Amino acid sequence: MSRNRSINKRLVRAWRTLDLERAASRLGAWFRVRLDFEPAVALLRRKPVPIHRHSWIYCLGDAAVFLFALQCVSGCLLMLYYQPTEASAHESVRSIMTEVPFGWLVRSFHSWGASVFIGTVGLHLVTVLFARAYRRPRELAWVSGVFMLAVALGSGFSGYLLPWNELSYYATLVGTQIPGTLPGVGRFIVHALRGGDQLTGATITRFYAVHVMLAPLAMILLLSFHVFLTRVRGLSLPLGMSQREVSDRRPFFGEFLLVDVCVWLVVFAAIVTLAAFVPAEVGVRADPLRPAPEGIKPEWYFLFAFQTLKMVPEAVGVAFFVLAGVFLLLLPLIDRRAPRGQKSPTLTALFAVGLVYVAVFQILAWGAPGVEHPPEDPQAGSAGMALRRAASGAWLALLWSVVGVLVFYLGQLAKENARVRRLYRDDEKNTSATC
């Protein structure tokens, strides 16, 4: 016993004499010398965020980055259990929803997160469009943003087939045959998408590869380039707004990032709530020999295009959407008043007509007869799902309480940081005036 006490005393004495702060400082210095993050941090701090009556639009891009990160995390969790084969795809999804602990919540979160992510990217593009933020010297940032929207839509389309249920099967069957109307290359594109003439296990494999590897890789590369350009060129003011209307310019770190985090927390809690009360469907396993159910529709972000192709010949509709995509890419060159910094009433009217068209055709597609409640696999455990939703109410109340407290204190911290920054700025002005 005495020997053990002696050893313990020596250990305590050695621990007390250890300078933890000095060790941490040395460890941090070791990493700084070898990694040298200072240039990257300096680039992120380079351009402050202008504060005015429309400053909320600057949160959209950061929210899209956060949502993409959430999609990657939830998608990686689903990859642990999903099996991308014709024989096992639907069964693995059913297992995720009924057997894997919290699998139903993760899959539902991933499904709702995809919709919110695509909606946020689309809204971000619309605000940039009307603010004329695509003008010189931000043309490349605009082009990369258009490509990111295309990649996001492609990722959503590729992921829709993976559950391999009736709705996803026949919606993908219709969607993949649309490029076949293109002259010359149409049949090649259809064959490349499906891996053959029909939807088979090869199609699942291709869509899975696109969804979990090609699309995320393309998004990461485009996103890195986009963020780099926005840091180099800074954030633009909406067209027609003068510098006098800018009330402040906040540094990104310490102030505006805290506002972003508040938005992220609210968005995260909202998606969790939707996932808990409106979980993703399992559906009935796809059977190519069965007739297609009546009223099949694609995901909501394709509804306006779906309705357009129903009302016009497919060749005309496909040509229209191809031209619309080319128009968006070449918009910085088409806007002839951009070099003079003038307003473009014609383009503004054209953008407004485009938004009205999308809204009207979305409403028409929503109002058309369809499958209100998708057919469900009788083994999907709907009773157990209802019990889980009821039990999740208390956890959601706790989640929103925590989010509310964090948002309050982060908001107070942002205000305090802004107050201290203004004090330092005023002190520097008084010192320079005295000198």
ABEGO torsion letter per residue (X at the ends): XAAAAAAAAAAAAAAAABBAAAAAAAAAAAAAAAAGAAAAAAAAAABBBBBBAAAAAAAAAAAAAAAAAAAAAAAAAAAAABBBBAAAAAAAAAAAAAABBGAAAAAAAAAAAAAAAAAAAAAAAAAAAAAGAABOAAAAAAAAAAAAAAAAAAAAAAAAAAAGBAAAAAAAAAAAAAAAABBGAAAAAAAAAAGEABBBAAAAAAAAAAAAAAAAAAAAAAAAAAAAAAAAAEBBBBBGBBAAABABBBBABGAAAAAAAAAAAAAAAAAAAAAAABBBBAEBBBBAABBBBBGBBBBAAAAAAAAAAAABBAAAAAAAAAAAAAAAAAAAAABAAAAAGBBBAAAAAAAAAAAAAAAAAAAAAAABBBBABBBBBAAAGAAAAAAAAAAAAAAAAAAAAAAAAAAAAAAAAAAAAAAAAAAAAAAAAAAAAAX
